[in-house]
Amino acid sequence: MEERELIAKEIENIAEPYLTEILDFIRFLKTKALEQKMKLALASESSLKKDWLRSEEDEAWKDL
């Protein structure tokens, strides 16, 4: 059985007050994943910037 199915089965038996906490935790994890993606994108930008700012790049993309 996949983890997603196991989680769904467990949630079926959770008391209502805990469901709010579970939902909060799921939203926290989604936010955390998004923040990690943003950090990676920003780190990539600084390392790629030197290539993006070359005149050869401007020439290659001028017709788009």
Secondary structure, DSSP 8 states (H G I E B T S, - for coil): --HHHHHHHHHHTS-HHHHHHHHHHHHHHHHHHHHHHHHHHHHHHHHHHHHHTSHHHHHHHTT-
